[in-house]
Amino acid sequence: MKSFLAPNYAPLPVTLTAGDGSWVVDERGERYLDLLAGYSALNFGHRHPSLVAAARAQLERLTLTSRAFDHDLLEPFARELCSLVGASMMLPMNTGAEAVETAIKAARAWGYEVKGVPDGEATIVVASGNFHGRTTTIVGFSDDDDAHRGFGPFAPGFRVVPFGDADALAAAIDSTTVAVLLEPIQGEAGVVVPPADYLPAVRAACTAANVLLVLDEIQSGLGRTGTLLAGELWGVRADLTLLGKALGGGIVPVSAVVGDSRVLRLLTPGRHGSTFGGNPLACAVGLAVVDLLRRGSFVEHSRVLGAHLHSRLDELVSRGLVKESRGVGLWAGIDVDPAAGTAREVCEALMARGVLAKDTHGQTIRIAPPLVIRKAELDDALDTLTTVLSTR
Ligand SMILES: *Cc1c(COP(=O)(O)O)cnc(C)c1O
């Protein structure tokens, strides 16, 4: 059949028509437990009542002003988000990639104007296996062939070092380095958790060399790891933290750079912007998201149920049903033994049994259930996974 849709995705063969909490329904009326939750964009599940109510109320009032005019929710959203994460300033954008681009600009501006790096020479150190979005600058420093190949020429000024190796990272820093940009846990790479001493050593190397630590918490942040931010797992604070995905409550794209006002204040009028960034609808939903997170129960649920998830996955590893599993909180990368087929095939078998998950890099299944998932639902899904794997 001819499609009018560009083929830049290969979704599982399911067409969804409705969603509620942890569940979605397809056009035939079949129900599925959603174990992907929009790659963490749906941390509060589908159509969380508080978020829908906030959006609905705002739709009746004011939806867009552009930043040419102020609106009554912009400063409150900035204040509440900063207070939630302990930052002194924020800059609102829409998508995750825009938050990454914003941080790159802010770090370079800081490098030239504060650190004194000669103009045009700033470098940023990034990690192998990174995923920070899809703009040409960002894919330029991706080492994923599909993401990168055929889209150059790319922006210079990035150095790629192995993820998890703090010595290699420190060695890549020199007087031109303005920032280190990392995911504290690499989501797209397959939920790769670095060694315990990695992020503290990275933080120390950045501080020693007067380099900004920028943590991309677009997927790992806002409760996913059983902490508000993944950096907390190792007691590490970034100079700039990137938020996105769940910040929009699964309703609208909302992203932000939060952090040190000594960096973000350099983005003065005319230097950066976005027509939709910080719009009233986004701020209304974002405020409601902050309100949910402040209760702490989502983060706690992710921590407690996450521990249960990983103990059950470890059991599958020891029974030889999966090769390896990684993760923390309600977030896991599960490596399927090639003898059991590809991760895609396992995801299709799960789908046929009412569980939606997503494959990545051939053999890895990624799960990131909504933080509202109940223990019995998660257990049912893990039973289904066990059945699917033991019958292959
Ligand atoms: C999803 C993601 C992005 C990009 O976000 P978009 O909203 O798709 O642009 C950036 N960084 C990380 C870690 C992500 O998971």
The ligand as an SDF file (V2000), in Angstrom:
LIG
                    3D

 15 15  0  0  0  0  0  0  0  0999 V2000
   14.8200   11.6080   23.6420 C   0  0  0  0  0  0  0  0  0  0  0  0
   16.1430   12.1570   24.0170 C   0  0  0  0  0  0  0  0  0  0  0  0
   16.6190   13.3510   23.4500 C   0  0  0  0  0  0  0  0  0  0  0  0
   15.9100   14.0670   22.3360 C   0  0  0  0  0  0  0  0  0  0  0  0
   14.6360   14.4840   22.6630 O   0  0  0  0  0  0  0  0  0  0  0  0
   13.6040   14.9100   21.5020 P   0  0  0  0  0  0  0  0  0  0  0  0
   12.4450   15.4840   22.2470 O   0  0  0  0  0  0  0  0  0  0  0  0
   13.2540   13.6610   20.7470 O   0  0  0  0  0  0  0  0  0  0  0  0
   14.3060   15.9060   20.6480 O   0  0  0  0  0  0  0  0  0  0  0  0
   17.8240   13.8550   23.9070 C   0  0  0  0  0  0  0  0  0  0  0  0
   18.5240   13.2160   24.8610 N   0  0  0  0  0  0  0  0  0  0  0  0
   18.1010   12.0660   25.4220 C   0  0  0  0  0  0  0  0  0  0  0  0
   18.9160   11.4220   26.4810 C   0  0  0  0  0  0  0  0  0  0  0  0
   16.9060   11.4900   25.0030 C   0  0  0  0  0  0  0  0  0  0  0  0
   16.5140   10.3350   25.5280 O   0  0  0  0  0  0  0  0  0  0  0  0
  1  2  1  0
  2  3  1  0
  2 14  2  0
  3  4  1  0
  3 10  2  0
  4  5  1  0
  5  6  1  0
  6  7  2  0
  6  8  1  0
  6  9  1  0
 10 11  1  0
 11 12  2  0
 12 13  1  0
 12 14  1  0
 14 15  1  0
M  END
$$$$
